[in-house]
């Protein structure tokens, strides 16, 4: 049964045409993914379906009375007042019970007791979970989800996937999470240049089908061009013959009366040629109007990274570090290391201490006990997941010109922004007018203009459109520096990260594999691997202590003579250390 029909939907904001021609039919129990570049109009269309804005032209027709529509906004759209209303004690008791039960399933405990101060301090993940719980409790006929997995941890995403599979209504998902789309939708509606195109299947099939359609249209266009070139050659040949016929028909001689027949022949021939030329020109005009258009290539977003110099092998080393926060232990007695050039994923549930560890690496927080060493020569760059902290009154150009690195190389900055999809007019736009994805690109551009040895990326694909995500992955794959990634984007983690720091069992453990291999191992193997990693790390630490002591002794030898008593004492220790190192190397 068709629930909703959209025909000829158009919407403009000022001089910008956001939606030009949107046509779609949505059936009951259908799972639809709505995709497109940042600024393509996805959220605008969702607001139209919800009823908060109206189209300039076209019509939305609902085929069922009293449809209940649940709309999950992006987490940045929710305020303390919004959540206070959700927990209004005057609400229906059954709906409130469902709300609290769902919140509990998502890991939010004692929500009913939260006051205004607690609500004001909600993280992005907590905002999303509360909003999902509230919408679920309303039992909607149509569920609109705008970036539902942003800020959700892996367990939260898996829970939402399972709930959507059991959900009996119609789902419309706006998401740049490729794993989530693959698991939850069976049709894709793409918005490109304001026009909607439907693709059957999940996201992976959509990408394959779009590539096939692109190649098919490109082949037809190229064949059409060959045909046009053939027609143009015929026109040129006919024009030459026509010009010659006109010249012959216009000649005047002494025996004009004898040439009358010849002139009529050439005049008739010229008219025939002109008619053929006109016919072929009309054919070209028809091809121009109705023929196959050259398929538009996807916008390219170029992420160019300055390559860091290699200065030393290890860049981070933690020895038995412990950290508590608010009376709760985040991790204890944890040892690990990061080597230059490694791409490491931080893996753990929300609240396990990932952000705290990042703050420690940035020097913003200290360990409670143990030692955290960061190479003193390392330049660290950090991309936060919060894009609302940019000064919204300033233009793109003004914001970037605040940076010394960009002021010193404005040409490079403009080129980089152009590669990331910012034309000259967009540089003059205030930040407030940019989408969340465009703001993320601004933050990335600020990051890329700095030379760095260690990149820390906190949810780098949040708000980026699907094409930008894939192109960022390619750039990160080519990056030769050290990378720490916190992300709930499984595709990104699988493709980029070759090592993991896993927050589990009250500690941080280094895993010598990527996320895909780690995810597929049974829990027993993971535990055994973790124990093995601890043993290997302890062995490495022992070797390092011995190596440092040997280096110290060699320096002392240069200051002493063999006849000195201390020389003999140090020589005995040196030989003992060499023996210990040999023994460790045989393990």
N, C-alpha and C positions, 0 to 999 in steps of 0.2 A: 504494500500500500504506500502510495506517495504521500509524504507528510508535508513537503515544502517544494514549491516551484519558484525559481528565479528566472526572469526573462528580461533581457536587455538592460541590465542594471548599469547605471552610470553614476559617478560621483566625482566631484571636483572640489578642491580646496584652493580658493584664489585662482591663480593661473595654472595650477597643477592638476592635470587630469589623472586621478588615482585609479578609478575604475572606468573602463570605456565600454566594454560589452561582456557582461557576465551572464551566462546561461547555465542553469543546473537544475537537476531534479534530485531530491533527497528522499529515500524510502525509509520505512520503519526498520529498525534494527541494523541499519547500514553503518559501516565504519569508514569514515572519510577523512583523509589527511589533506589539509590545505597548506600548500607550499608555494614558495616564491622568494625572490630576493628581498632584502630589507627595503621597506618602503613600497612594496608591490601592492599593498592594500589588503593584506590578510586580516589584520585587526579591524580595519574599517568594515570589511564584509561581515565579520563576526558581530560587530556592534549593530549592523543593519538587521541581521537575523534576530539578535536579542531585542531589537526595537529601540535602542538608545539613540540612533540616528536614522534619517530617512534618505533614500536615494534621490538624486536630482531627476533621473528619468528611469523608466522601467518599473517592474512590479514584482513584489514578493507575495506569494499566495500560500497561506497555510490551509491544508486540507483536513484539519481536525480542530474542533472547537476546544478552547481552554487548554491549549498546549502549555505544559510547564517547561520552561527552558532554564537550565542551570549553566551559568557562565563563570568559569574560572579565569580571572584576570591574571596578568603577570604580577608577581609578588610585590613589585615596586608600587602597584596601584592601591595597595591596602594600607589603611591607617589604623591607629588605636581605636578610633571611633567605629570603624567598620567591624573590628573584632568584638568590641563591647556590645554592639547590636546583635552579633551572632549569638552571644551568650546571654541574651535577654531572658530573665527567668519567666517572663510572661509568654514565651513561645510555647507551642504545643509540646506537651510532655513527651509524647512518643518520638517526635522529631528531635527534641533535645537529647533524649536517651540514645538515639541513633548517632547523633553528632558526637556525643562523648565516647560512645563505643568505637566509632571509626577513628577518632583522635587517638584513643588508646592503642588501637591496632597499628597506628603510624608512629607509636613511640612517645606520644605526648601524654604525660600522666597528670592527674589532678587539675585538668584544665579549668574545671568549674571554680577552683579557688584562686585562679590568676587575677591579680588586680591590675590597675592601669599602669603601674611601674613595670610589672612583668611583661605586659603587652607591648609597652614602648620599647622594650629591649629584645623583641623577637628577632631571630635570625631570618634570612631569606627562606631557609628550609622550613622553619617553624611556621612562617606566614603561609607558605604553600600548603603545608599539611593541614593547618587549621581551615583554610579556604576549601580544600578538597573535602574535608570532613563535613563542613557545613552544606556544601552543594550535594554531597551524597545523601545527606539526611533528608533533602527536599524531594528525592525520588523524581527527577525530571524526565520528561519524554525525550527531549533533545539535550544533549550534553555538549557544551562548547568549552574546549580546553585550550587556553592560550599559553603555550610553553609550560606544560604541567610538570615536566621533569627538572626544570631549572631549580637548583638547590636541593633536590631530593637525593638522598644517598642511594646506593645500589639496592638495598633492601626495600626502600620506599618505592623505587621504580618497579621492582618485581611485584610488590603488593598491588600497585596501580594497574599493572598489566593484567594480573589475574582478576582483579575486580572488573575491569573493562570487558574481559572475556565473558564474565557472568552477567554483565549489565544487559538488560533487555531492550533498552531504548536506542535512539540514534546518536551516534557520536561524531562530532566534528573536531578534529585535532589540528591545532596550529603548533607545529613543533619542528625544531631543527635537530632533534635527537633521532638519528637514523635507526638505531637499535629499537627504540620505542615505536617508531612508525612501522618498522618491519613486523613487530609483534602485535600491533593493535589495529591496523587499518587494512581494508581490502579494496580501496579505491583512492586514487590521488587526484585532486583538482589543483592544477597549477595556475597561478596568476602571473602573467608575463605581459608587460606593456599594457596593463589594464584589461587584458582579455583572458578568459578562462578556457582551459583545455583539460579534458578528463582523460585519465589513464586507469585501466583496470589493474588490480593487484596492489602489492605493498610497495614500499619505497624502493627496494632493490630492483623489482621488476620495472618500476617507473623509470629508473635511471637507464636501464637497458633498453626499454621501449623508446624512450626519448632519443637516445643515441641512434637507434635504428631509424626512427622517423627523420632525424636530422640528416643522416647519410642518404636516405631515400629521396628526400626533398632536394638535397644538394646535387645528387645525380640527375634528377629531373631538370633542375635549374641549369646545370652545365650542358645537358643535351639541348635544352631550349636555347641557350646562348649560341650553340653551334648552328641551330636552325635559323636564328636571327642573322647570324653572320652570312649564311647562305643566301637569305633573302636580300640582305644589303648588297651582296656581290651581284645578284641578279638585277637589283635596282640600278647599280652603277653601270652595268652592261647595257641595260635598256636605255638609260639616259644617254649614253654615248651613241647608240643607234638612233635615238630620237633626235638628238642634236644634229646628226648627219642628215637625217631625213628632212628636218626643217631647213637646213642649209640648201639642200638640193631643190626643195620645193620653192624656195625663194629666189633661185637664180634667174636672171633676165638676159637673153641673147638676141642676136639678129634674127634668128629663125624661131621667134617665140611661139609662132603658131604651130611649129613642129614639136615644140617642147610641152605643149599643153597637156598632152597625155602623160608625159613623164612627171610633170609637176603634180598632177592629180594623184599619180601613183605614190609619190613621196609624201604628199599631204595626207593621204589616207593611211600610209604606213606610220607617219608621225603620230596621228591621232590614236592608232592602235597601240603604239608604244606608250603614249602618255596614259592611256587607259590601264595598261598592265602595270605601269609604275604606280598609279594611284591605288590600284587593287593591292599591291604589295605593301605600300605605305599604310593602308588601312589595316592590313594583316599585322604589321608591326605595332600599330597603335592598340589593336585588340590584345596582343600578347602583353603589352605594357600594362594594360588595364586589368586583364583577366588571367594572365599567365602565371606560372609558378614563380613565387618570389624567392629571392636568395634567403635561406634560413639564417636567422640571427644567431650568432655564436654567443655562448654564455659569457657574461661579463667576467673579465679576468681580474683577480685581486692579487697583486704581487706583494708578497711579504719578503722583503729583502733584509737579511740579517748581517751585521758586521761580524766578521769572523774573529774570535778572540785568539790571542797568542797563547801558546802553550808554555806555562811557567810552573814546573813541578807536576808531580803525578797526582797526589791527593789534594782535594780542594776542601773537603769537610771530613772531620773525624770526631765521633762522639764516643766517650768512654764512661760507661756506667752512669748515664745521665738520668735524673729523676725530676719530675715536675708535677706539682699539684696546683689546683686552681679552685678557689671558693671552697676549700675544705675537701675537695675530691681529687684523688690521685688520677692523673691522666696517663702517665707512663712512669715506670721505675726501672732502675738498674739496666738501662738499655745502651747497647754499644753497636755502632755501625760506622761505615765510611762511605764517601762518595769520591770517585776518581774522575779526573777531567775527561770530558767527552761522553760521559755516561748520560743516558736518558732514563730518569728514575720516576716512577709513579708512586705517589703517596696514596695508600689504600687503607680505608677504615671507615666505620659508620660516622654519622654526624655526631659531634661532641667528643670524639675519641682523642682529639689533641692535634689534628693536622694543622689547623690555623695557628695554634700556639707554637708548634715546632717552626713554622715559617717565620713567626715573629722573633723567635730565638735566633734563627739564621740571619735575620735582618738586624739583629742587635737591639731589638725593641724590648725583649724580655730575657731574663737570665735563667740558668738552670738552678734548681734547688740544691742539687748535689751532683757530683761528677764533673766532667770536663767536656766542653763543646769547643772544638778548635776549627776555625775557618781561616784559610790561607790569607795572610795579610795583604797579599798582592791582588786578591780576587775583587773584581767589580761585580756587584750583585744588582740585578734589575728585577723588579717585582710588578707583575700585572695583577691587580686586585679584581675581584668579580663584581665590585660595586661600581656601576657607571653613573650613579646619580650624584657623585661628589664633584663632577666637573662644574665650573662656574657657568650656569645656564644663560647668563646675560651676555657673555662674551661670544664673539664669532669664532669659527674654527681657526682662522688665521691668527687672531689675537691670542688665542689660547696657546697655539704652538709657538708663537714668537716670544712667549715668556721663557722658553727654554734656551739656554745659552748655546747648546749644540745646534739648535735649529736656526737661531739668529746668525750663527757663523757660516751656515750653508743653506741659505733660503732656497736656492735652486734645487738642491737635492731633496729638500722637504716637499717642494711643490711637485716634483716628479714622483716622489713616493706616494703622495696623496692622490695624484692622478691615477697611478697604478692601482690604488685601493678604491677607485670609483668616485673620487671627489673632483668634480669639475670646478671651473673658476667661480661660477655662481654659488656653489655650495660652500666655498671657502668664506663667503661673506655672511652665511647663515648663522644666527645665534644657536648655541648648543641646544637650547630649549626646543628648537624646531627639528632636531635630528631624532631618528629612531634609536632604540637601545642598541641595535646592531651597529649603526653608524657611530655611536658614541664609543662602542668597543673598539672599532677600527681607529678612532682618534687616539685612544689609549695605547693601542698597539703601535701607532706611528710615533708617539712620544717615546715609547720603549725602544723602538728600532733605531732612533737617531742617536742613541747612546752606545758607546762601546761597552761590552759586558763580557764577563767570563762565566757567570752563572745566571741563568734565567729561571725565575720562579713564576709559574703561570697558574693562577688560581681560577679554575673554571674558564679557560680561555675561549671556549666555543659558545658559552652562554650568549644568547642574543645574535650570534652570527648566523646568517642564512646558510643553507645547505652547501651551495657552491663555495662560499667563503670558507666553510669548515674543511672541505676537501682540499682547497688550495693552501690553507694554513697547515694541514697535515703534511703536504708535500714539502713546504718550506721548513717545517720542523724536522722532517726526515733528513734534509740536507744540512741542517745546522750542526756545526762541528763542536760547539761548546757544550757545557754541562747544563742539563735541563732537569728541573723538578716540576712535575705536573700533578696538580690536584684536579681531578675531573670525574664527573659521572657519565661522561660520553665514552661508552665502551668501545666504539669504533676507534676513537682517538687513542685510548689506552692500548688497545691491541696493536695498532699500527706503529706507535711511537716508542712506547716504553719497553726497554729490554731488561730492566731491573725494577725491583719494587722495595719500598719500605712499608711494611704492613703493621698496622696498629692492632694488636690482638693480645689477649691474655694479660692485659695491663702493661704491655711493653711494646717496643718498636723492634721489629726483626727485618733484617735485610734478606731478600729472596733473589736468587741468581737466575731469575727467569722473567718473562713478560707476563702481563695480566692473563692472556688467553690460556697459556700453559698452567699458570697457577690456579685459575678458575676451574679447569677440567680435572685437577688432581683430587682424589678423595681426601677427606679431612685427616685420616690417619697418615697419609703420605705427606700432607702439608705439615703436620706436627713433627714427623720424623725429619723432614727437610729443614724445618726451623731449628730443631735441636742440632742437626748437622752444621747449619750455618753458624750457630752460636759457637760450636767447637772450632770451626775454621777461623772464626773471627778472633777467638781467644788465642789461637795459634799465631795468627798474624800479629796480634798485639805483643806476644812474647818475642817474636822475631824483631819487631820494631824496637822494643826496649833494648834488646841486645845490640842491634845495629847502631842505635844512638850512643850506647855506652862505648862501643868499639871506636866510633868516630871521635868521641871525646878523648879516649886513650891515645889515639894516633896523634891528636893535637898536642897532648901532654908530652909524648915522646920527643917531639921536635924541640921542646924546651929543656930537655934533660940530657945528661951524658950517661953512657952505659955504666960508668963507675959510680954513679949516684945510687944511694940505697933505695930511694923511691922508685928509680927506674926498674930495679929488680922486682919490687913489689907490684908495680903496674904490669910488668911483663908476665908475671905469673897469672894475674887476673885476665890479661889479654888472651893467653893461651887457653884458660878455662872457658872464656866466652866463645872462642873459636870452636871448641869442642861442643859446647852447648848448641851453637848455631848449626853445626854439622848434624847433631842428633835431631834437632827440630826439622831440618830439611829432609830427613829420611822418613818422617811421619807420613 
